[in-house]
Amino acid sequence: MKRIETQITPVASAILCAGLFLFSAIAIGGEPVDSFGGWEGVAPWAEIRPEFVWSPKAHDVYGAVWTITGNSEPGGHGWLKKSYPVQRGQTVKFEVLRRCHDIDSPRRSTPVRISWLDANGKMVSADVPPALADQPGSIPRAEPEHPLDGEELANGWQRLSGTYAVPSAATQAVVELHLQWAPGGRVEWAKPELISSEPIPPRTVRLATVHYYPTGKSPIENCKEYAPYVEEAANQGANLVVLGETVPYVAVKKTPREVAEPIPGPTTDYFGTLSKQHGLHIVVSLFELDGDSVYNAAVLLGPKGNVIGKYRKVCLPHGEIENGVTPGSEFPVFDTEFGKVGMMVCYDGFFPEVARELTKNGAEVIAWPVWGCNPLLGRARACENHVYVVSSTYTDTKRDWMISAIFDHAGESLAQAKDWGTVAVAEVDLNQRHFWRNNLGDFHSMIFRHYPDAPSDDAR
């Protein structure tokens, strides 16, 4: 990979080599700007401007360090800025190391932002899929990117990175390293670089849902009745198939406690056999027994028949509470061969916090066994998080209520299983970015930078 270099004047180069601090009285927007190490220190206005320091040889391993220290203002805000030349059709990767001091919310207060500009410093249009480009209205602009927090290194340092396809009209990528809303806080930045990268390949996956209501002959018979539908999903090339909620419990006329079982247990053993036989992932919900507690759990099984992980339903309706079911408290996301999968169960869909927490934890697909729910909420959970949501419901489509479907990043149903005993499959590209007409950018990554810090329960 080739490093992309910024042109620096001979005078600036000499000063850099000497390791001196360079101050310039250039004014942008009427405010003074510091220029050092090829970067500029910028603030919206003087009263909230932080202090910028460049130390050319501050770190034995990382070399030069750029430090931003906030003043006492709650609205203190400033950033280091540098422009890198880019070319049409290029893919670039940005990386930087960051270390925070006395900052309550690093994810909000120390973001990296990358803007795509033309030669005149104007924002450019996004490269949208042909289907969107043909729609009436203006083409959305290429909104700023937000590299995400990644690997944690020694002594409090953390790597931030992101890989992006350069918009066709862009000639420069303007990188900004921020400190905002952190009175008295301090952030150090090291080793910022924008380098050429390999193009981002497609990452296609086939997602499937089953629309079926078990007969209730027995817990194990309920499970076995799904076998032909799992096979049908496999025949259609599905990588992941989502089944219904508490499958062993449906219509058997027993209490959750009476049908509860451990994980691993009979149900996961049975569906593990199916997942291994057909070489796909299965998500199914059941009542889990752990000690003397019962949980409504969704389980992710891998193509080798193994239990990859489980999620315990966090939001419980009255019926489950009255039957002694215990809520979960965690939002795990699991790595699979095709991407990161999170799970939620039925009533969770009424609460945006569940899908949001899963998204914050990296989910690209959310599997949703759901007895019944407002389908608008399924659309909202997918749209507001830019994730794919796969629902499997027991609601008859004639009721015009919940559906068994695959929802895309716009909240639209890509495929729906409408009749009992049917399977719907949709192929999606997990690396395909979503653009809507009034584009806000890649919301899946912006969420991490922009969602509010919720007050603690103790403070309520």
C-alpha positions in Angstrom: 0.0 0.0 0.0 1.3 3.4 -0.9 1.2 6.3 1.5 -0.7 9.4 0.3 1.5 12.4 1.0 0.5 16.1 1.4 2.5 18.8 -0.3 4.4 20.9 2.2 6.3 24.1 1.4 10.1 24.1 1.6 9.9 26.5 4.6 7.5 24.2 6.4 9.7 21.2 5.6 12.7 22.9 7.1 10.8 23.7 10.2 9.5 20.2 10.5 12.9 18.8 10.2 14.2 21.1 12.9 11.3 19.9 15.2 10.1 23.5 15.9 6.6 24.7 16.6 5.2 26.7 13.6 2.6 29.4 14.3 0.9 31.1 11.4 -1.5 34.1 11.6 -3.6 32.8 8.8 -7.3 33.4 9.4 -10.0 31.1 8.3 -13.5 32.3 9.0 -12.1 35.2 10.9 -10.3 33.1 13.6 -6.6 32.4 13.9 -5.2 29.1 12.9 -2.1 27.3 14.1 -0.1 25.3 11.5 2.3 22.7 12.6 3.4 19.3 11.5 1.3 19.7 8.4 -1.8 20.1 10.4 -3.9 23.2 11.3 -5.6 23.9 14.6 -9.1 25.2 14.1 -12.0 26.3 16.3 -15.5 27.7 15.6 -14.6 30.9 17.6 -12.0 32.1 20.0 -13.8 31.8 23.3 -14.2 28.0 23.0 -10.9 27.4 21.3 -8.7 24.7 23.0 -4.9 24.7 23.2 -3.0 22.9 20.4 0.5 21.5 21.0 2.7 19.6 18.5 5.6 17.5 20.0 7.7 16.2 17.1 9.5 13.5 19.1 7.2 13.0 22.1 6.9 9.2 21.9 9.7 6.6 21.6 7.5 4.3 19.4 4.9 6.5 17.9 7.0 9.6 17.2 5.2 12.9 16.9 2.2 13.6 19.1 -0.5 16.2 18.6 -2.2 17.3 21.9 -5.5 19.2 22.2 -6.4 20.5 25.7 -9.9 21.9 26.3 -10.6 25.1 28.2 -13.1 25.4 31.0 -16.1 26.0 28.7 -18.7 23.1 28.4 -18.9 24.1 24.7 -15.2 24.0 24.2 -14.4 22.7 20.7 -11.5 22.6 18.3 -9.8 20.2 15.9 -6.7 19.5 13.9 -7.2 19.5 10.2 -5.2 18.3 7.2 -6.1 17.8 3.5 -4.9 14.7 1.7 -5.1 14.4 -2.2 -7.3 11.5 -3.4 -8.2 10.2 -6.8 -11.4 9.1 -8.4 -12.0 5.3 -8.1 -9.4 5.1 -5.2 -10.0 3.2 -2.0 -8.3 4.7 1.1 -7.8 3.6 4.7 -7.3 6.1 7.5 -5.7 5.2 10.8 -4.7 7.2 13.9 -3.8 6.5 17.5 -5.6 8.3 20.3 -5.1 8.6 24.1 -7.6 10.4 26.3 -7.2 12.1 29.7 -10.0 13.3 31.9 -12.6 12.9 29.2 -16.0 11.4 30.3 -17.1 10.3 26.8 -14.2 9.7 24.4 -16.6 8.4 21.7 -18.5 11.7 21.6 -15.7 14.1 22.6 -12.8 12.9 20.4 -14.2 11.8 17.1 -12.4 11.7 13.7 -14.2 13.1 10.8 -13.3 12.8 7.1 -14.9 15.1 4.5 -14.8 14.6 0.7 -14.2 17.9 -1.2 -13.6 19.0 -4.7 -10.7 21.2 -5.9 -12.7 24.3 -4.8 -13.2 23.0 -1.2 -16.9 22.2 -1.8 -18.6 19.0 -0.7 -19.2 16.5 -3.5 -22.2 14.3 -4.4 -22.3 10.7 -3.2 -21.9 7.8 -5.7 -25.3 6.2 -5.4 -26.6 3.0 -6.9 -28.2 3.4 -10.3 -31.7 2.7 -9.0 -31.5 5.7 -6.6 -29.8 7.9 -9.1 -32.8 7.5 -11.5 -35.3 8.7 -8.8 -36.6 12.3 -9.0 -34.8 14.8 -6.8 -31.3 15.8 -6.2 -28.4 13.3 -5.7 -27.4 13.3 -2.0 -24.0 14.7 -1.1 -21.2 12.6 0.2 -21.5 13.2 4.0 -18.5 13.0 6.3 -17.1 9.6 7.4 -16.6 8.7 11.0 -13.8 6.1 11.6 -14.6 3.9 14.5 -12.7 3.0 17.7 -10.8 -0.3 17.3 -7.9 -2.1 18.9 -6.8 -1.0 22.3 -3.0 -0.7 22.7 -0.6 -0.4 25.6 -0.7 2.6 28.0 -4.2 3.8 27.1 -3.7 4.2 23.4 -6.4 3.1 21.0 -6.5 2.7 17.2 -9.2 4.4 15.2 -9.7 3.4 11.5 -11.9 3.2 8.5 -11.7 2.1 4.9 -13.6 4.1 2.2 -14.3 4.3 -1.5 -13.4 7.8 -2.7 -16.5 9.6 -4.3 -15.9 10.1 -8.0 -16.0 13.9 -7.8 -13.6 14.2 -4.8 -10.1 15.5 -5.2 -9.2 15.8 -1.5 -10.1 14.1 1.8 -10.0 16.6 4.7 -9.3 14.8 8.0 -10.3 16.3 11.3 -9.2 15.2 14.8 -11.6 16.7 17.3 -11.8 17.6 21.0 -15.3 18.8 21.9 -17.5 19.2 25.0 -14.8 18.0 27.5 -13.9 20.9 29.9 -10.3 20.5 31.0 -10.0 17.3 29.1 -7.0 16.4 27.0 -6.5 14.1 24.0 -3.3 13.0 22.3 -3.1 11.9 18.6 -0.3 10.0 17.0 0.6 8.3 13.7 -2.3 9.7 11.6 -2.1 8.4 8.0 -4.3 8.0 4.9 -3.0 5.3 2.6 -4.2 3.6 -0.5 -6.1 0.3 0.1 -7.6 -2.5 -1.8 -11.1 -2.0 -3.1 -13.8 -3.0 -0.6 -15.2 -6.4 -1.9 -18.9 -7.3 -1.8 -19.9 -9.3 1.3 -23.1 -11.1 0.2 -25.2 -13.1 2.5 -28.6 -14.8 2.0 -31.0 -14.2 4.9 -34.1 -16.4 5.4 -37.2 -16.4 7.6 -39.8 -19.1 8.2 -43.5 -18.3 8.6 -44.9 -21.2 10.6 -47.1 -21.9 13.7 -46.3 -25.3 15.4 -49.1 -27.7 16.2 -48.2 -28.1 19.9 -48.1 -31.9 20.0 -45.0 -31.8 22.2 -42.0 -29.6 22.6 -39.8 -31.8 20.5 -42.5 -32.3 17.8 -42.7 -28.5 17.5 -39.0 -28.4 16.7 -39.2 -31.3 14.2 -42.0 -29.6 12.3 -39.5 -26.9 11.2 -37.2 -29.4 9.5 -38.6 -29.1 6.0 -38.5 -25.3 6.2 -34.9 -25.3 7.2 -34.2 -27.6 4.3 -36.1 -25.3 1.9 -34.0 -22.3 3.2 -30.8 -24.3 2.6 -32.0 -25.3 -0.9 -32.4 -21.5 -1.6 -28.8 -20.9 -0.5 -29.6 -19.3 2.8 -26.6 -18.6 5.2 -28.9 -17.7 8.1 -32.5 -18.8 8.8 -34.6 -17.3 11.6 -37.3 -19.4 13.3 -40.1 -18.4 15.8 -40.2 -17.4 19.4 -40.1 -20.1 22.2 -40.7 -22.9 19.6 -40.9 -25.8 22.1 -43.6 -23.9 24.1 -46.0 -23.0 21.4 -49.5 -24.5 21.8 -48.3 -27.3 24.1 -50.4 -25.9 27.0 -47.6 -25.9 29.5 -46.0 -23.1 31.5 -42.7 -21.6 30.6 -41.2 -23.4 33.7 -42.5 -26.7 32.6 -40.9 -26.6 29.1 -37.7 -24.7 30.1 -34.5 -26.5 29.4 -30.7 -25.8 29.7 -28.6 -24.4 26.8 -27.1 -26.6 25.4 -30.1 -29.0 25.7 -32.6 -31.0 23.7 -33.8 -28.1 21.5 -30.3 -26.8 20.6 -29.1 -30.3 20.1 -31.9 -30.9 17.6 -31.5 -27.7 15.6 -27.7 -28.1 15.8 -28.2 -31.3 13.9 -30.2 -29.5 11.2 -27.7 -26.6 11.0 -24.8 -29.1 10.5 -26.8 -31.2 8.0 -27.5 -28.2 5.9 -24.4 -26.1 6.6 -26.2 -22.9 7.7 -26.8 -20.7 10.7 -30.1 -21.0 12.6 -31.6 -18.7 15.2 -34.4 -20.1 17.4 -36.0 -19.0 20.7 -36.8 -21.2 23.7 -37.4 -20.9 27.4 -34.0 -21.5 29.1 -33.6 -23.0 32.5 -30.5 -21.8 34.4 -30.6 -22.8 38.1 -34.1 -22.0 39.3 -34.5 -19.1 36.8 -36.2 -19.1 33.5 -35.3 -16.9 30.5 -36.7 -16.3 27.1 -33.5 -16.9 25.1 -32.6 -16.7 21.4 -29.8 -19.0 20.3 -27.5 -18.8 17.4 -26.3 -22.1 16.0 -23.4 -22.4 13.6 -23.1 -24.5 10.4 -21.1 -27.1 12.4 -24.0 -27.6 14.7 -22.4 -25.7 17.5 -24.0 -23.1 19.8 -22.3 -19.8 18.8 -24.1 -17.8 21.5 -27.3 -16.8 23.1 -29.3 -13.7 24.0 -31.7 -13.4 26.9 -34.8 -11.3 26.2 -34.4 -8.0 28.1 -37.9 -6.5 27.8 -40.6 -8.7 29.2 -44.4 -8.2 28.7 -46.9 -8.8 31.5 -47.5 -12.4 30.6 -43.9 -13.5 31.0 -43.4 -11.5 34.2 -46.5 -13.2 35.7 -45.2 -16.6 34.7 -41.9 -16.0 36.5 -39.7 -15.3 33.5 -36.5 -13.4 34.3 -35.2 -10.6 32.0 -31.7 -10.6 30.6 -29.3 -7.7 30.9 -26.7 -8.0 28.1 -26.7 -7.3 24.4 -24.1 -9.7 22.9 -23.2 -9.7 19.2 -21.5 -12.8 17.6 -19.1 -13.2 14.8 -20.1 -15.6 12.1 -18.6 -16.6 8.7 -20.5 -13.8 7.0 -20.7 -11.0 9.5 -21.8 -9.9 13.0 -25.2 -11.1 14.2 -27.3 -9.8 17.1 -30.6 -11.2 18.4 -33.7 -9.7 20.1 -37.0 -11.4 20.9 -40.6 -10.2 20.4 -41.4 -7.4 22.9 -37.8 -6.1 22.6 -38.9 -4.6 19.3 -41.1 -2.1 21.1 -38.1 -0.5 22.7 -35.5 1.2 20.5 -32.8 0.7 23.1 -32.4 -3.0 22.4 -31.7 -2.8 18.7 -29.5 0.3 19.3 -27.4 -1.5 21.9 -26.9 -4.4 19.5 -25.9 -2.0 16.8 -23.5 -0.2 19.0 -22.0 -3.5 19.8 -21.4 -4.1 16.1 -24.5 -6.0 14.8 -24.9 -6.0 11.1 -27.9 -8.4 11.1 -30.5 -8.6 13.9 -32.4 -11.9 14.1 -35.9 -11.4 15.6 -38.1 -14.3 16.7 -41.3 -12.4 17.4 -44.7 -13.7 18.4 -46.4 -10.5 17.3 -45.6 -6.8 17.1 -46.3 -3.7 15.1 -44.5 -4.1 11.7 -43.8 -0.4 11.7 -41.5 -1.0 14.7 -39.6 -3.7 12.7 -39.1 -1.2 9.9 -38.0 1.5 12.4 -35.4 -0.8 14.1 -33.9 -1.5 10.7 -34.0 2.0 9.4 -32.8 3.9 12.5 -29.8 1.6 12.9 -29.0 0.8 9.2 -29.0 -2.9 10.0 -30.8 -5.8 8.4 -33.6 -7.2 10.6 -35.0 -10.7 10.0 -38.3 -11.4 11.7 -40.2 -14.7 12.1 -43.7 -14.3 13.5 -46.7 -16.4 14.5 -49.1 -13.6 13.3 -51.4 -14.5 10.5 -50.9 -12.0 7.6 -54.7 -11.6 7.3 -54.5 -9.7 10.6 -52.4 -6.9 9.0 -50.0 -7.0 11.9 -46.5 -8.5 12.3 -44.9 -10.1 9.3 -42.1 -12.7 8.7 -39.7 -10.7 6.6 -36.2 -9.4 5.9 -36.1 -5.6 6.4 -33.3 -3.6 4.8 -31.5 -0.4 5.9 -34.3 1.7 4.7 -36.8 -0.3 6.7 -38.4 -1.8 3.5 -39.3 -5.4 3.3 -37.0 -7.1 0.8 -38.8 -10.5 1.1 -41.8 -11.7 3.0 -43.1 -15.2 3.8 -46.9 -14.6 3.6 -48.4 -18.1 3.8 -48.1 -20.6 6.7 -45.3 -23.0 6.0 -43.4 -20.8 3.6 -39.8 -19.5 3.5 -38.6 -16.1 2.3 -35.0 -15.4 1.3 -33.2 -12.2 0.4 -29.6 -11.7 -0.7 -27.9 -8.6 0.7 -24.4 -7.1 0.6 -23.2 -6.2 4.1 -20.6 -3.9 2.6 -23.1 -2.0 0.5 -23.7 1.4 2.1 -27.2 2.8 2.3 -28.1 6.2 0.8 -31.4 7.8 1.1 -32.7 10.9 -0.7 -32.1 13.2 2.2 -28.7 11.6 3.0 -27.2 11.9 6.5 -24.3 9.7 5.6 -23.3 6.2 6.9 -25.6 6.2 9.9 -24.4 2.8 11.0 -21.0 4.4 12.0 -22.4 7.9 12.9 -24.6 6.3 15.6 -21.5 5.5 17.7 -20.4 9.2 17.6 -23.7 10.9 18.0 -26.0 8.9 20.3 -26.5 10.6 23.7 -25.0 9.6 26.9 -28.0 8.4 28.8 -28.2 9.3 32.5 -27.5 6.5 34.9 -30.4 4.7 36.5 -29.2 5.9 39.9 -29.7 9.5 38.8 -33.3 9.0 37.7 
